[in-house]
Amino acid sequence: MYATQHATTRSQQRAIPPLVIDLLLDFGTREPAGDGTSKLFFDKPARRKVKAYVGHIARLLEEHMDVYAVIGADTCVITVGHR
C-alpha cells in the first residue's frame, strides 16, 4: 500500500489498521470522488467478499468495516476515515 503522510497520520489518529486499508483496496466498492480521485468503502457485497476471504477473523474486523479511503488516480491513498 502506498499512502501519503496525511493518510498515514489519519489512519493512526482514527485507529484504522493498515490491514483494513489493504482490504479496502482489494475488495472495496469504488465511486468517483472528483478531480480524478475515488472513494472506496465496504458495502454489503464488499463485506461478503471480505468475510469469505478472511474467514473467522471477520468477527474481529467487524468494527472496522465502516471506513472509507480516498485514493488518487495512481492508487495512492490520500486519506482515510470513518463513514
C-alpha positions in Angstrom: 0.0 0.0 0.0 1.3 3.4 -1.0 -0.1 6.2 1.2 0.6 9.9 1.7 1.9 11.1 5.0 -1.5 12.6 5.6 -3.2 9.2 5.1 -0.7 7.5 7.5 -1.3 10.2 10.2 -5.1 10.0 9.8 -5.2 6.2 10.0 -3.2 6.3 13.2 -5.3 9.1 14.7 -8.5 7.3 13.7 -7.3 3.8 14.7 -7.7 2.3 11.3 -5.3 -0.6 10.9 -3.3 -1.0 7.6 -4.9 -4.4 7.1 -8.3 -2.8 6.8 -6.9 -0.3 4.2 -5.4 -3.2 2.2 -8.8 -5.0 2.3 -10.5 -1.8 1.1 -8.0 -1.6 -1.8 -8.7 -5.3 -2.7 -12.4 -5.6 -2.1 -13.9 -2.1 -1.5 -16.6 -0.6 -3.7 -15.3 2.4 -5.7 -17.2 5.5 -6.6 -15.8 8.8 -8.1 -15.0 11.5 -5.7 -14.0 14.3 -8.1 -10.7 15.6 -9.5 -9.7 12.1 -10.6 -9.9 10.6 -7.1 -12.1 7.7 -6.0 -13.7 6.8 -2.7 -13.5 3.2 -1.5 -15.9 1.8 1.1 -17.4 -1.5 2.2 -20.9 -2.0 1.0 -22.8 -5.3 1.5 -21.3 -7.2 -1.4 -17.8 -6.0 -0.4 -18.3 -7.1 3.2 -19.4 -10.5 2.0 -16.2 -10.8 -0.1 -14.1 -9.8 2.8 -15.8 -12.3 5.1 -15.2 -15.1 2.5 -11.6 -14.1 2.2 -10.7 -13.8 5.9 -13.0 -16.5 7.3 -13.5 -16.5 11.1 -11.3 -13.4 11.5 -14.2 -11.4 10.1 -15.7 -11.0 13.5 -12.6 -9.3 14.8 -12.7 -6.9 11.8 -16.4 -6.1 12.0 -15.8 -2.8 14.0 -13.6 -1.6 11.1 -16.0 -2.2 8.3 -17.5 1.3 8.4 -14.4 3.1 7.0 -13.6 4.7 3.7 -10.4 5.7 1.8 -9.9 8.3 -0.8 -7.4 7.3 -3.4 -5.8 9.2 -6.3 -5.6 8.2 -9.9 -2.2 6.5 -9.2 -3.9 4.3 -6.4 -2.1 6.3 -3.7 -4.1 6.5 -0.5 -4.8 10.2 0.1 -6.9 9.9 3.3 -8.9 7.5 5.4 -11.8 8.0 7.8 -15.0 6.6 9.4 -18.3 6.8 7.5 
